[in-house]
Amino acid sequence: MFRHSKELQFEVRPERPDALFAAKLQELVGGQFGEMTVMMQYLWQGWNCRVPGKYKDMILDIGTEEIGHVEMLVTMMARLLEGAPSETQAQAAAANPALAAVLGGQNVQHAIVTGGAAMPTNSQGVPWNGGYIVASGNLLADFRSNVAAEAQSRLQTARVFQMTDDPGVKETLRFNLARDTFHQQQWLLGIEQLIEDGFTDGIEDSLADEEKTEPGRTFYSFHEGSTAHEGRWAQGTTMIGNHEIAFEEGRPLSDDVQEVPAPDPLLFATYDGSKGPGKPGDGTGAMVQGAENLLHKAKEKLTGEG
């Protein structure tokens, strides 16, 4: 469960309304790397975490804090939108606040849809999307994603910080910058802890005996005159397996030519007939093919083939 306190985690006191800046601030709320994304990402990772104790608690602690960050920015936006459009704009279109909003560069939905409040969208009005989040069930993979999310979040917060001269807004964003900085460190330290506790084998060494050998230690360059070989990523030893890294010019590793089969004539794809008539497909055919695939796999298991 969650508990709510009416006090904000940090003060949100803009000195004056600024509808134009509020439109920009939407990116930090509902953008791909906004507070809604990290909030939902960490909460889902925490709820789905199968390691009770410090890891689950840490993830949910940070996720719960991010709820408060969404609350702070939503409150900030409502205060920035107070009385918006500005007095000058309002006088120019006193009888039409929506028109005044457009003239002033305000997100018109702030005037029409929310009545002067924030929305779960980015700065262009695109709704926040659950597809932004990563919650794979593998803590190492997730923590790496979290580092990237915090880095992008901090980058965008820093850019938005430069777009205002309001001391009150800047003070709030200074707090958010600091939290993004520390959260990056928390996830990086979490990765170190996972390694120390032995929770990395599931991803780093999974299917190692199935993995192709040479592609796992070779940098392929597809750029004539490339200087990529000068970087650490193309020389020395690999981080996993301690193998010597090779640097090679990119080339085909097979004789397989990129081509696709003739299309189903019922799909009306553009086709020159060079591969003969396409094979019509239907629901029955798909079911038959699925059954054949299942029988083939069962045979492989029984005979040890494949």
C-alpha positions as CSV (number, residue, x, y, z in Angstrom):
1,M,0.0,0.0,0.0
2,F,1.0,3.6,-0.2
3,R,0.7,6.4,2.3
4,H,0.3,10.0,1.2
5,S,1.5,13.2,2.9
6,K,0.0,16.5,1.9
7,E,3.5,18.1,2.2
8,L,5.6,17.9,-1.0
9,Q,9.0,16.3,-0.8
10,F,10.6,19.7,-1.8
11,E,9.2,23.2,-2.3
12,V,7.5,24.2,-5.6
13,R,7.1,28.0,-5.6
14,P,7.4,29.7,-9.0
15,E,7.6,33.4,-8.6
16,R,5.1,34.1,-11.4
17,P,2.8,32.2,-13.9
18,D,4.4,31.2,-17.1
19,A,2.2,29.2,-19.4
20,L,4.8,28.9,-22.1
21,F,7.3,27.3,-19.8
22,A,4.6,25.0,-18.4
23,A,4.3,23.6,-21.9
24,K,8.0,22.8,-21.9
25,L,7.8,21.3,-18.4
26,Q,5.4,18.7,-19.7
27,E,8.4,16.8,-21.1
28,L,9.7,16.2,-17.6
29,V,6.3,14.8,-16.5
30,G,5.1,12.6,-19.4
31,G,7.9,12.4,-21.8
32,Q,9.8,9.2,-22.6
33,F,12.3,9.9,-19.9
34,G,10.0,11.9,-17.6
35,E,9.1,11.3,-14.0
36,M,6.1,9.2,-14.9
37,T,8.4,6.8,-16.8
38,V,10.9,6.3,-14.0
39,M,8.1,6.1,-11.4
40,M,6.3,3.3,-13.3
41,Q,9.5,1.6,-14.3
42,Y,10.8,1.3,-10.7
43,L,7.4,0.3,-9.3
44,W,6.9,-2.5,-11.8
45,Q,10.4,-3.7,-11.2
46,G,9.9,-3.7,-7.5
47,W,6.5,-5.4,-7.5
48,N,7.9,-8.1,-9.8
49,C,11.2,-8.5,-8.0
50,R,11.7,-12.1,-6.8
51,V,14.5,-11.3,-4.4
52,P,12.9,-10.2,-1.1
53,G,14.9,-8.0,1.2
54,K,17.3,-5.1,0.3
55,Y,16.9,-5.2,-3.5
56,K,13.1,-5.2,-3.5
57,D,13.1,-2.6,-0.8
58,M,15.6,-0.3,-2.6
59,I,13.7,-0.5,-5.9
60,L,10.3,0.3,-4.3
61,D,11.8,3.1,-2.1
62,I,13.1,4.9,-5.2
63,G,9.9,4.2,-7.1
64,T,7.8,5.6,-4.3
65,E,10.0,8.7,-4.2
66,E,9.4,9.2,-7.9
67,I,5.6,9.3,-7.2
68,G,6.4,12.4,-5.2
69,H,8.4,13.9,-8.0
70,V,5.5,13.6,-10.4
71,E,3.4,15.2,-7.7
72,M,5.9,18.1,-7.4
73,L,5.9,18.8,-11.2
74,V,2.2,18.5,-11.5
75,T,1.8,21.1,-8.7
76,M,4.5,23.3,-10.3
77,M,2.6,23.3,-13.6
78,A,-0.7,24.2,-12.0
79,R,1.0,27.2,-10.3
80,L,2.7,28.2,-13.6
81,L,-0.7,28.1,-15.3
82,E,-2.4,30.2,-12.7
83,G,-4.0,33.1,-14.5
84,A,-2.6,32.0,-17.9
85,P,-2.6,33.3,-20.5
86,S,-0.7,36.4,-19.3
87,E,-2.4,39.7,-18.7
88,T,-1.2,41.2,-22.0
89,Q,-2.3,38.2,-24.0
90,A,-5.6,38.0,-22.2
91,Q,-6.3,41.7,-23.0
92,A,-5.6,40.9,-26.7
93,A,-8.2,38.1,-26.7
94,A,-10.2,38.8,-23.5
95,A,-13.3,37.0,-24.7
96,N,-11.4,33.9,-25.9
97,P,-8.9,32.3,-23.5
98,A,-8.2,29.4,-25.8
99,L,-7.2,31.9,-28.6
100,A,-5.1,33.8,-26.1
101,A,-3.4,30.5,-25.1
102,V,-2.5,29.8,-28.8
103,L,-1.2,33.4,-29.3
104,G,1.0,33.1,-26.2
105,G,2.5,29.7,-27.2
106,Q,0.7,27.9,-24.4
107,N,-0.3,24.3,-24.8
108,V,-3.9,24.9,-25.7
109,Q,-5.0,21.7,-23.9
110,H,-4.0,23.3,-20.6
111,A,-6.8,25.8,-21.2
112,I,-9.3,23.5,-22.9
113,V,-8.8,20.0,-21.4
114,T,-7.5,20.3,-17.9
115,G,-8.6,23.8,-16.9
116,G,-5.1,25.1,-16.2
117,A,-3.4,21.9,-15.0
118,A,-0.9,19.3,-16.0
119,M,-1.5,16.3,-18.2
120,P,0.1,12.9,-18.5
121,T,1.7,13.8,-21.8
122,N,5.0,15.1,-23.2
123,S,5.7,18.6,-24.3
124,Q,4.1,17.9,-27.7
125,G,0.9,16.6,-26.2
126,V,1.7,12.9,-26.9
127,P,0.2,10.8,-24.1
128,W,2.5,8.9,-21.8
129,N,3.0,5.3,-22.9
130,G,3.5,2.2,-20.7
131,G,5.8,0.9,-23.5
132,Y,8.4,3.4,-22.2
133,I,9.2,1.3,-19.2
134,V,11.5,-1.6,-18.7
135,A,10.8,-4.3,-16.2
136,S,12.3,-7.6,-17.4
137,G,12.5,-9.6,-14.2
138,N,16.3,-9.6,-14.4
139,L,17.8,-7.1,-12.0
140,L,21.1,-6.6,-13.8
141,A,19.4,-5.8,-17.1
142,D,16.9,-3.6,-15.3
143,F,19.5,-1.7,-13.3
144,R,21.4,-1.0,-16.4
145,S,18.3,0.4,-18.0
146,N,17.7,2.5,-14.9
147,V,21.1,4.1,-15.2
148,A,20.3,5.1,-18.7
149,A,16.8,6.4,-17.8
150,E,18.2,8.6,-15.0
151,A,21.0,9.9,-17.3
152,Q,18.4,10.9,-19.9
153,S,16.1,12.4,-17.3
154,R,18.9,14.5,-15.8
155,L,20.0,15.6,-19.3
156,Q,16.5,16.8,-20.1
157,T,16.0,18.4,-16.7
158,A,19.3,20.3,-17.3
159,R,18.1,21.5,-20.6
160,V,14.7,22.7,-19.3
161,F,16.5,24.4,-16.4
162,Q,18.2,26.7,-18.9
163,M,14.9,27.7,-20.4
164,T,13.6,29.6,-17.4
165,D,14.9,32.5,-15.3
166,D,12.3,32.0,-12.6
167,P,14.3,31.6,-9.3
168,G,11.5,29.4,-7.7
169,V,11.4,27.0,-10.7
170,K,15.1,26.8,-10.8
171,E,15.3,25.9,-7.1
172,T,12.9,23.0,-7.6
173,L,14.8,21.8,-10.6
174,R,18.1,22.0,-8.7
175,F,16.6,19.5,-6.3
176,N,15.5,17.2,-9.1
177,L,19.0,17.4,-10.7
178,A,20.5,16.3,-7.5
179,R,18.1,13.4,-7.1
180,D,18.8,12.3,-10.7
181,T,22.5,12.4,-10.0
182,F,22.2,10.3,-6.9
183,H,19.8,7.8,-8.4
184,Q,22.2,7.1,-11.2
185,Q,24.8,6.3,-8.6
186,Q,22.4,4.1,-6.6
187,W,21.7,2.0,-9.7
188,L,25.4,1.8,-10.5
189,L,26.2,0.8,-6.9
190,G,23.3,-1.7,-7.2
191,I,25.0,-3.3,-10.2
192,E,28.2,-3.7,-8.1
193,Q,26.1,-5.3,-5.3
194,L,24.5,-7.7,-7.8
195,I,27.9,-8.8,-9.0
196,E,29.2,-9.1,-5.4
197,D,26.1,-11.2,-4.4
198,G,26.4,-13.5,-7.5
199,F,23.2,-12.4,-9.2
200,T,24.8,-11.8,-12.7
201,D,25.3,-15.3,-14.0
202,G,21.7,-15.5,-15.3
203,I,22.3,-12.9,-18.0
204,E,26.1,-12.7,-18.5
205,D,26.7,-16.4,-18.9
206,S,23.3,-17.7,-20.0
207,L,23.5,-20.1,-23.0
208,A,27.3,-19.6,-23.1
209,D,27.7,-23.0,-24.7
210,E,25.2,-22.0,-27.4
211,E,26.8,-18.7,-28.2
212,K,28.9,-18.3,-31.3
213,T,32.6,-17.8,-30.4
214,E,34.1,-15.3,-32.8
215,P,31.2,-12.9,-33.0
216,G,31.4,-12.6,-29.2
217,R,34.9,-11.1,-29.3
218,T,35.1,-9.2,-32.6
219,F,34.5,-5.6,-33.5
220,Y,33.1,-5.4,-37.1
221,S,33.8,-2.0,-38.8
222,F,31.5,-1.0,-41.6
223,H,33.1,2.4,-42.2
224,E,35.9,3.0,-44.6
225,G,38.8,4.7,-42.9
226,S,37.2,4.1,-39.5
227,T,39.2,5.1,-36.4
228,A,37.0,3.0,-34.1
229,H,39.9,0.6,-33.6
230,E,41.6,3.2,-31.4
231,G,39.0,2.8,-28.7
232,R,39.1,0.4,-25.7
233,W,36.0,-1.3,-27.1
234,A,38.1,-2.6,-30.1
235,Q,41.3,-3.7,-28.3
236,G,42.5,-5.5,-25.2
237,T,40.4,-8.2,-23.6
238,T,36.7,-8.7,-23.4
239,M,34.9,-7.9,-20.1
240,I,33.2,-11.3,-20.2
241,G,35.5,-14.3,-20.7
242,N,38.7,-12.4,-20.8
243,H,39.2,-13.0,-24.6
244,E,41.3,-10.9,-26.9
245,I,39.2,-8.5,-28.9
246,A,39.6,-8.7,-32.7
247,F,39.0,-5.8,-35.1
248,E,37.8,-6.8,-38.6
249,E,36.3,-5.1,-41.6
250,G,32.7,-5.9,-41.9
251,R,31.9,-8.7,-44.4
252,P,29.2,-11.2,-45.1
253,L,29.6,-14.3,-42.9
254,S,27.3,-16.4,-45.0
255,D,26.1,-16.9,-48.5
256,D,22.5,-16.4,-47.5
257,V,20.9,-13.7,-49.7
258,Q,18.3,-11.3,-48.4
259,E,15.1,-12.3,-50.2
260,V,11.6,-13.1,-49.2
261,P,9.2,-15.8,-50.6
262,A,6.4,-15.1,-53.0
263,P,3.5,-13.4,-51.3
264,D,0.1,-14.8,-50.6
265,P,-2.0,-13.6,-53.6
266,L,-4.8,-12.7,-51.2
267,L,-2.6,-10.0,-49.6
268,F,-2.2,-8.0,-52.8
269,A,1.5,-7.3,-52.3
270,T,3.4,-5.8,-55.3
271,Y,5.1,-8.8,-56.9
272,D,6.7,-9.5,-60.3
273,G,6.1,-13.3,-60.3
274,S,9.8,-14.2,-60.4
275,K,9.4,-16.7,-57.7
276,G,6.3,-18.4,-59.0
277,P,2.9,-18.2,-57.5
278,G,2.6,-17.4,-53.8
279,K,1.1,-19.9,-51.4
280,P,-2.4,-18.9,-50.2
281,G,-2.7,-18.9,-46.4
282,D,-5.7,-19.4,-44.2
283,G,-6.5,-20.0,-40.5
284,T,-6.6,-23.8,-41.1
285,G,-3.2,-23.8,-42.8
286,A,-1.7,-21.9,-39.8
287,M,-3.2,-24.4,-37.4
288,V,-1.8,-27.4,-39.5
289,Q,1.6,-25.8,-39.7
290,G,1.6,-25.2,-35.9
291,A,0.7,-28.8,-35.3
292,E,3.5,-30.0,-37.7
293,N,6.0,-27.8,-35.9
294,L,4.9,-29.2,-32.5
295,L,5.2,-32.8,-33.7
296,H,8.7,-32.0,-35.2
297,K,9.9,-30.6,-31.8
298,A,8.5,-33.6,-30.0
299,K,10.3,-36.0,-32.3
300,E,13.6,-34.1,-31.7
301,K,13.2,-34.5,-28.0
302,L,12.4,-38.2,-28.2
303,T,15.2,-39.0,-30.7
304,G,17.8,-36.6,-29.4
305,E,18.0,-35.0,-32.9
306,G,18.4,-31.3,-33.5
